[in-house]
Amino acid sequence: MTVVLLIILVSLLTVVVVQDFKSREISWFLIPLLFIGFIAYAILNIGISELLTYFGINLYIVFSSLLGATIIISIRNRKLTNIINTHLGLGDVLFFVVLTTVFSPINFILFYIGSIFIASLIYGGIALFSKQHQLLTPLAGAMSVLLIITIVLDQFISTIQCYQDIIFSFE
């Protein structure tokens, strides 16, 4: 059951990657499918109680980071700025919410910050050499690539565990 669910989730994430890299947007129906799929996967692995705890903590982290980004950008612009659709796409924000169901809190922070950093580094480098002034980063797609790698490694390398509080547990 878990293997079939993982194959479905990796397939959905692959669709996110293709759509986001191709058109810089993702189909709306992928978000609820991924959300439900990762909730089912989490329940199979850690149970409802632990999932709800992780989800709550991780959601708080997402909202805090989005609020912080909004405040910083608003101060810089000297007016209240809605960062959705100006600095981040709605699909990216909703994808962040999906990610809250995939990791324990510490692993979520590591993945969230690490994947945003890697995507920024890669697309920042591309922007330096691009003739386009406005280069949109396919953030959900880039994070999906890294998530596919992470959940596949989670299946084959015993020291990598998404729901343990350190992604590399040395027990």
Protein Blocks (a to p, Z undefined) as FASTA:
>chain_A
ZZmmmmmmmmmmmmmmmmmmmnopacfklmmmmmmmmmmmmmmmnojklmmmmmmmmmmm
mmmmmmmmmmmmmmmnopacdfehklpcfklmmmmmmmmmmpcfklmmmmmmmmmmmmmm
mmmmmmmmpcbfbdcddfklmmmmmmmmmmmmmmmmmkbcfkbcbfbacZZ
